[in-house]
Amino acid sequence: MELRRGVLVTGAAGQLGTALREEFADSTIAALDRSEWDVALPPPADLPPVDLVLHAAAWTDVDGAEAHPQEAAAVNVGGTQHAAELGAPLVVFSTDYVFDGRKGQPYVESDTPSPLSVYGRTKLQAEGAAGENAWIVRTSWLFGWTSTNFVRTMLRLGAERDEVAVVDDQRGCPTYVGHLAAAVRELLDRPRGLWHLAADGACTWAEFAEAIFEEAELDCRVRRIATAELGRPAPRPACSVLRTDRPDAPRLPHWREGLRACLDRLSRST
Ligand SMILES: NC(=O)c1ccc[n+]([C@@H]2O[C@H](COP(=O)([O-])OP(=O)(O)OC[C@H]3O[C@@H](n4cnc5c(N)ncnc54)[C@H](OP(=O)(O)O)[C@@H]3O)[C@@H](O)[C@H]2O)c1
């Protein structure tokens, strides 16, 4: 990888921000959480010069964005604009939720986005705000060893209950943040532009929950339900599996391997 010394990570306390800080520990000069830089505002005046910005800060509350579209846009679109204004090469993170899920097959970079939700629309607009100097990384269903995420929630519920109800009509690629951060490092040797970086394989949330209980040896059943039963404010794509049509794209391991790596990491941190 081309050597980059002065890496700035935004959203550094989030699950991806944490993994990026670790992956780029040798070259990170600033890892800023929301209290240090609210990205809806212009960058702090006292930032050191940076060679690369890894922009992981975002409004990620998909349902909350429906009730607060302007606030979500201020963070996701405005925040990306502010990160781009730093003038350094930039990596931004976008989402499978820019697609409506109606293709019925995996989405590649050349597919036309059509977001269903406010969150998806703000992330699509953020892609436009990232500018020419950016790698735009679309990824999906992130999980890691920090923050609130599906794996950590299932581990908690699986230890408390005999059964959990999980939706079985959304299909995607659960992606381990450690694998994504390593792929981002590889990506820096590739041209800027749009890249799909998600775990190999695909499953539904219910299948993912079953895998979590199996790998963690938790005796908890999964009751398969439909998304409509949850009555969530934001619509989700039914099938948002991401694949790449770029032959030189970094390849991520299978989601099950990511799950094992995450559980291993969690077991070492408790
Ligand atoms: N999670 C997923 O499944 C998923 C899927 C596809 C793409 N992505 C994208 O991947 C990126 C990383 O997501 P993640 O999963 O790591 O999310 P996360 O764990 O929610 O982290 C996002 C971080 O951004 C921070 N943040 C929110 N508003 C901010 C603001 N105004 N200024 C500065 N920081 C702010 C949050 O801080 P607080 O905790 O203080 O709010 C949080 O630490 C995002 O761009 C997201 O859209 C995520």
The ligand as a Tripos MOL2 file, in Angstrom:
@<TRIPOS>MOLECULE
LIG
   48    52     1     0     0
SMALL
NO_CHARGES

@<TRIPOS>ATOM
      1 N1        -24.2110   -0.1610   10.3150 N.am      1 LIG1
      2 C1        -24.4820   -0.6640    9.1260 C.2       1 LIG1
      3 O1        -25.1120   -1.7290    9.0060 O.2       1 LIG1
      4 C2        -24.0200    0.0240    7.8850 C.ar      1 LIG1
      5 C3        -24.3190   -0.5540    6.6360 C.ar      1 LIG1
      6 C4        -23.8680    0.0740    5.4830 C.ar      1 LIG1
      7 C5        -23.1560    1.2540    5.5680 C.ar      1 LIG1
      8 N2        -22.8990    1.7960    6.7730 N.ar      1 LIG1
      9 C6        -22.1530    3.0520    6.8310 C.3       1 LIG1
     10 O2        -20.8900    2.7880    7.4250 O.3       1 LIG1
     11 C7        -20.4460    3.9370    8.1470 C.3       1 LIG1
     12 C8        -20.0840    3.5330    9.5810 C.3       1 LIG1
     13 O3        -21.2540    3.0410   10.2240 O.3       1 LIG1
     14 P1        -21.1790    2.2900   11.6150 P.3       1 LIG1
     15 O4        -21.8860    0.9950   11.4540 O.co2     1 LIG1
     16 O5        -19.7890    2.3040   12.1840 O.co2     1 LIG1
     17 O6        -22.1290    3.2390   12.4620 O.3       1 LIG1
     18 P2        -22.0640    3.6380   14.0080 P.3       1 LIG1
     19 O7        -21.4890    2.5410   14.8310 O.co2     1 LIG1
     20 O8        -23.4270    4.1620   14.3030 O.co2     1 LIG1
     21 O9        -21.0240    4.8150   13.9740 O.3       1 LIG1
     22 C9        -21.3040    6.0750   13.4410 C.3       1 LIG1
     23 C10       -20.5810    7.0770   14.2860 C.3       1 LIG1
     24 O10       -20.8570    8.3860   13.7590 O.3       1 LIG1
     25 C11       -21.0570    9.2270   14.8670 C.3       1 LIG1
     26 N3        -21.8430   10.4100   14.5260 N.ar      1 LIG1
     27 C12       -23.1890   10.5300   14.3860 C.ar      1 LIG1
     28 N4        -23.5030   11.7920   14.1170 N.ar      1 LIG1
     29 C13       -22.3270   12.4950   14.0850 C.ar      1 LIG1
     30 C14       -21.9830   13.8380   13.8740 C.ar      1 LIG1
     31 N5        -22.9220   14.7780   13.6230 N.pl3     1 LIG1
     32 N6        -20.6780   14.2050   13.9230 N.ar      1 LIG1
     33 C15       -19.7350   13.2880   14.1970 C.ar      1 LIG1
     34 N7        -19.9790   11.9850   14.4140 N.ar      1 LIG1
     35 C16       -21.2800   11.6050   14.3570 C.ar      1 LIG1
     36 C17       -21.7750    8.3880   15.8920 C.3       1 LIG1
     37 O11       -21.6140    8.9790   17.1510 O.3       1 LIG1
     38 P3        -22.7690    8.8170   18.2760 P.3       1 LIG1
     39 O12       -22.6500    7.3980   18.7310 O.co2     1 LIG1
     40 O13       -22.3530    9.8250   19.2860 O.co2     1 LIG1
     41 O14       -24.0620    9.1020   17.6070 O.co2     1 LIG1
     42 C18       -21.0270    7.0620   15.7510 C.3       1 LIG1
     43 O15       -19.8970    7.0200   16.6050 O.3       1 LIG1
     44 C19       -21.5720    4.9600    8.0260 C.3       1 LIG1
     45 O16       -21.3050    5.8030    6.9470 O.3       1 LIG1
     46 C20       -22.7900    4.1290    7.7010 C.3       1 LIG1
     47 O17       -23.7820    4.8530    7.0000 O.3       1 LIG1
     48 C21       -23.3040    1.2040    7.9370 C.ar      1 LIG1
@<TRIPOS>BOND
     1     1     2 1
     2     2     3 2
     3     2     4 1
     4     4     5 ar
     5     4    48 ar
     6     5     6 ar
     7     6     7 ar
     8     7     8 ar
     9     8     9 1
    10     8    48 ar
    11     9    10 1
    12     9    46 1
    13    10    11 1
    14    11    12 1
    15    11    44 1
    16    12    13 1
    17    13    14 1
    18    14    15 2
    19    14    16 1
    20    14    17 1
    21    17    18 1
    22    18    19 2
    23    18    20 1
    24    18    21 1
    25    21    22 1
    26    22    23 1
    27    23    24 1
    28    23    42 1
    29    24    25 1
    30    25    26 1
    31    25    36 1
    32    26    27 ar
    33    26    35 ar
    34    27    28 ar
    35    28    29 ar
    36    29    30 ar
    37    29    35 ar
    38    30    31 1
    39    30    32 ar
    40    32    33 ar
    41    33    34 ar
    42    34    35 ar
    43    36    37 1
    44    36    42 1
    45    37    38 1
    46    38    39 2
    47    38    40 1
    48    38    41 1
    49    42    43 1
    50    44    45 1
    51    44    46 1
    52    46    47 1
@<TRIPOS>SUBSTRUCTURE
     1 LIG1         1 GROUP 0 **** ****
